Amino acid sequence: MRVNLNLLYVLVSVLFISSCSTPKISYFQDVDAATQLALATSGDIKFKTGDKITVVVNTKDQEYNNLYNLPYVPTRIGQTINYTQQSQGLSCYTVDSEGFIEFPILGKVKVEGMTREQLSNEIKRMLLDKRLLQDDPLVVTVEFANLTFSVLGEVNGPGRYSLDKDKMTILEAISMARDLTVMGEREGVIVLRNEGGKQVTYVLDLTSAQDLVNSPAFYLQQGDIIYVQPNKVRQRQSTVNGNNIRSTSFWISIASLLTSVALLIVNSVDLK
């Protein structure tokens, strides 16, 4: 009888240990104070069809500024006209299906595949080459208008976030989503990315800093979808029928198991 009770104890212990094992939650397990990692020099966002951008031309001549930075809203102050650019009215240029934007005076400008710096230099060159500006100090500022990325799964703040700078890292994205939950899988974070009309999948290991910085998905691109998978503990707790450690059905299953084991023990004793 004692042997059978010990068997029952072992079965119950194994069941609870398997349900309550500790997940791996540490980041960067391959680094120490002396570790130095080389970051990729690339990572700037390149414009794609459908992107919205703003382009602002600034020169000494206000007439040129008014010409290239539309719309400007004229506001009368006394007898003078003060041209004030309204932030909510600043024109956004949408990259069309062929990769162009329609820019004042210049007409169609190819922007697909360019970075912000490249586009700024190209517009500056075109304005000067076509003698559409005087040879005075010229600044062309290009900014993102609607670029976003999404974070889903085992994070504390899932949602869609603004991508407002170049070289935003996966770590910054996770920080914006308020970090992974304790049930998030650190070794299998998925990044879905549209590249050339195809869905490309990258799998990142947050426990390895070396692997992380070498991944093409370390720096985010517009439209990226970050999915944090549940770890094995979460998977065991959530089954197809919703049966988990906190549910009534889970404890009913435990009771049924214990009853079956008890009956087997009783039967074995009677047979003796």
Secondary structure, DSSP 8 states (H G I E B T S, - for coil): -HHHHHHHHHHHHHHHHHHS------S-TT--TT------S-------TT-EEEEEEE-S-HHHHHHHS---EEEEETTEEEEE--GGG---EE--TTSEEEETTTEEEE-TT--HHHHHHHHHHHHHHTT-S-SS--EEEEEESS-EEEEEESBSS-EEEE--STT-BHHHHHHHTT-B-TTEEEEEEEEEEEETTEEEEEEE-TT-HHHHHTSTTSB--TT-EEEEEE-HHHHHHS-TT---TTSHHHHHHHHHHHHHHHHHHHHHHHH-
